[in-house]
Every structure is written in structure tokens, then in C-alpha cells.
Amino acid sequence: AGNLPHDDEVERLMLTASRAVPQWSLPTVVPRSPDVALVAEPVLADASVPEAAVVLAVDLTAARADVVRSWALVGIAGLLVLATLLVASLQWTRWVLRPVRALDAAATALAEHRDPDLQAASGPPELRRLTDSFRRMASSVEDALEQQRGFVADASHQLRNPLAAVRLRLDAS
């Protein structure tokens, strides 16, 4: 009786329930689950003899809607966590690479004969030590260039006097 079609699934459930084996196994509900699940229960005359079987259609639409809402909530939470981790990783990467960018700018300035500007060191300790080493090396290079310029100026001055004397003698003769 009822509105259930008498297909193979209903017949199988009725046969199993008529053997006094209830069939209450519902499928796991996921967003693409069917709208209806069938369950069967034997009707017992005394404690062990089944007289009939009852097959019920269980409506799964409310359960499926709950699953969809739960999955959507988990998906949104996962996307928020992913976005937060992405922003945090970008900030961390920026912090780690800040000394490297400063060293790159200082090396470029040194190559272009400008004064390298190394601000206060920030970032990981290893890169701070590298920045300090570069700052000391740049200072040494600048000092060496200054000494070289001074030597060239002195040598030029020292060579001018004897050359001028030789020129005067040649012009006079």
C-alpha cells in the first residue's frame, strides 16, 4: 500500500524484511544524494515470526540542504584561511627580501659611483649580517678609491714639474 512503485529495490527490501531482518541502512548524505531513501522493517506477530513488512520512503531533502550548508561553511572558512595565509606569506616574503633589495640598490649605486645608501638593517639575522658586511666592504672600496684618486693626483703633480722643466729647456734651445 502507499505511493511507492513496486520496483526491484522495493521488492528486495520487502523480501529481506519478511525474513525478520530490518533494513535501516541509509546512504551517506552528500549534496548530490537522491531525494528519497528506502528503508524496511518487518512486522512481527509474536517475538520472531514476521507477518508483513513495511517499506518507508525517507525524504532526504532537508538533510541534503544541511549538508550543502555545512559544506559551504567549511569551504568559505577554508578560503578565508587560505587568503589569510597568502597575505601572511606575502608579508613574510617582503620582510625576508627587504635586505636583499637594499643590497641590490646599494651595489647598483656603488657600480654607478654613487654613495650606497643602506638603511637600518631589517629581516632575518643572516641577511642583517650580510648587510653589515656589505656596508663594511663598500666603505673599504670607497676608501681605496679615495686613496687611488689621491695617489693619481700626487703623481700627476709630481710628473708635471719635471715635464715643465724639460719643455722650458727645449723651448729655450
C-alpha positions in Angstrom: 0.0 0.0 0.0 1.1 3.6 -0.4 2.6 5.5 -3.3 5.8 3.5 -3.6 6.4 1.9 -7.0 6.9 -1.8 -6.9 10.3 -1.9 -8.4 13.2 -4.3 -7.8 14.5 -2.3 -4.8 11.2 -2.3 -3.0 10.7 -6.0 -3.7 14.2 -6.7 -2.4 13.6 -4.7 0.8 10.2 -6.4 1.4 11.7 -9.9 0.9 14.6 -9.1 3.3 12.3 -7.6 5.9 9.9 -10.6 5.7 12.8 -12.7 6.9 12.8 -10.7 10.1 15.9 -8.7 9.0 15.3 -4.9 9.3 16.8 -2.8 6.6 17.6 0.6 8.2 20.8 1.4 6.4 20.6 4.9 5.0 23.2 6.1 2.5 25.6 8.8 3.5 24.0 12.1 2.6 26.0 14.3 0.2 24.9 17.3 -1.9 24.2 15.0 -4.9 22.3 12.3 -2.9 18.9 11.2 -4.2 15.8 12.9 -2.7 14.4 9.7 -1.2 15.9 6.6 0.5 14.0 3.4 1.2 14.1 1.5 4.5 12.2 -1.6 5.5 11.0 -3.0 8.9 9.4 -6.4 9.5 6.0 -6.5 11.3 6.2 -9.4 13.8 3.1 -11.3 15.0 4.9 -12.7 18.0 8.6 -12.3 19.0 10.1 -14.0 16.0 7.6 -14.7 13.2 7.2 -11.9 10.7 3.6 -11.3 9.3 4.4 -8.4 6.9 6.9 -5.9 6.0 6.8 -2.1 6.0 8.8 -0.1 3.4 9.2 3.6 4.1 10.4 6.3 1.8 12.6 8.7 3.8 12.8 12.2 2.5 16.5 13.3 2.4 16.0 16.9 1.1 16.3 18.6 4.5 19.4 16.5 5.3 20.9 17.3 1.9 20.2 21.0 2.5 22.0 20.8 5.9 25.0 19.1 4.2 25.1 21.7 1.5 25.1 24.5 4.1 27.8 22.8 6.1 30.0 22.2 3.1 29.6 25.8 2.0 30.5 27.0 5.5 33.6 24.8 5.5 34.5 25.9 2.0 34.2 29.6 3.0 36.2 29.1 6.1 38.9 27.3 4.1 39.0 30.1 1.6 39.3 32.7 4.4 42.2 30.7 6.0 43.8 30.3 2.6 43.5 34.1 1.9 44.9 34.9 5.4 47.9 32.5 4.8 48.5 34.1 1.4 48.6 37.6 2.8 50.8 36.5 5.7 53.2 34.7 3.3 53.5 37.8 1.1 54.3 40.0 4.2 56.8 37.5 5.4 58.4 37.2 2.0 58.6 41.0 1.8 60.2 41.1 5.2 62.8 38.5 4.2 63.6 40.1 0.9 63.9 43.7 2.1 67.6 43.4 2.9 68.3 41.7 -0.4 66.6 44.6 -2.3 68.5 47.1 -0.2 71.8 45.3 -1.1 70.9 45.3 -4.7 70.2 49.0 -4.7 73.5 49.6 -2.8 75.5 47.5 -5.2 73.9 49.4 -8.2 74.7 52.7 -6.6 78.3 51.6 -5.9 78.7 50.5 -9.5 77.4 53.9 -10.7 79.9 55.7 -8.4 77.2 57.0 -6.2 77.1 56.8 -2.4 75.4 53.5 -1.4 72.5 54.1 1.0 72.0 51.2 3.3 69.2 51.9 5.8 68.9 50.2 9.1 69.1 46.5 8.8 65.9 44.5 9.0 65.0 41.0 8.1 66.5 37.7 9.2 69.7 37.7 11.2 71.7 36.2 8.4 70.7 38.9 5.9 71.4 41.6 8.6 74.9 40.3 8.9 75.3 40.3 5.1 74.1 43.9 5.0 76.7 44.8 7.7 79.4 43.0 5.7 78.4 44.8 2.5 78.4 48.1 4.3 82.0 47.5 5.6 83.1 46.3 2.1 81.5 49.4 0.5 83.3 51.6 3.0 86.6 49.9 2.2 86.1 50.2 -1.5 85.3 53.9 -1.1 88.4 54.4 1.0 90.6 52.6 -1.6 89.1 54.7 -4.4 89.9 57.9 -2.4 93.4 56.7 -1.9 93.8 55.9 -5.6 92.4 59.3 -6.5 94.9 61.0 -4.1 97.8 58.9 -5.5 96.9 59.8 -9.1 96.6 63.5 -8.2 100.0 63.4 -6.4 101.7 61.5 -9.2 100.3 63.9 -11.8 101.5 66.9 -9.8 104.9 65.3 -9.4 105.2 64.5 -13.1 104.1 68.0 -14.2 107.1 69.8 -12.6 109.9 67.8 -14.3 108.0 67.8 -17.7 107.5 71.5 -17.5 111.3 72.0 -16.8 112.2 69.8 -19.8 109.8 71.8 -22.0 111.3 75.0 -20.9 114.8 73.8 -21.8 113.6 72.5 -25.2 111.8 75.8 -25.9 114.8 77.8 -24.9 117.3 75.9 -27.1 
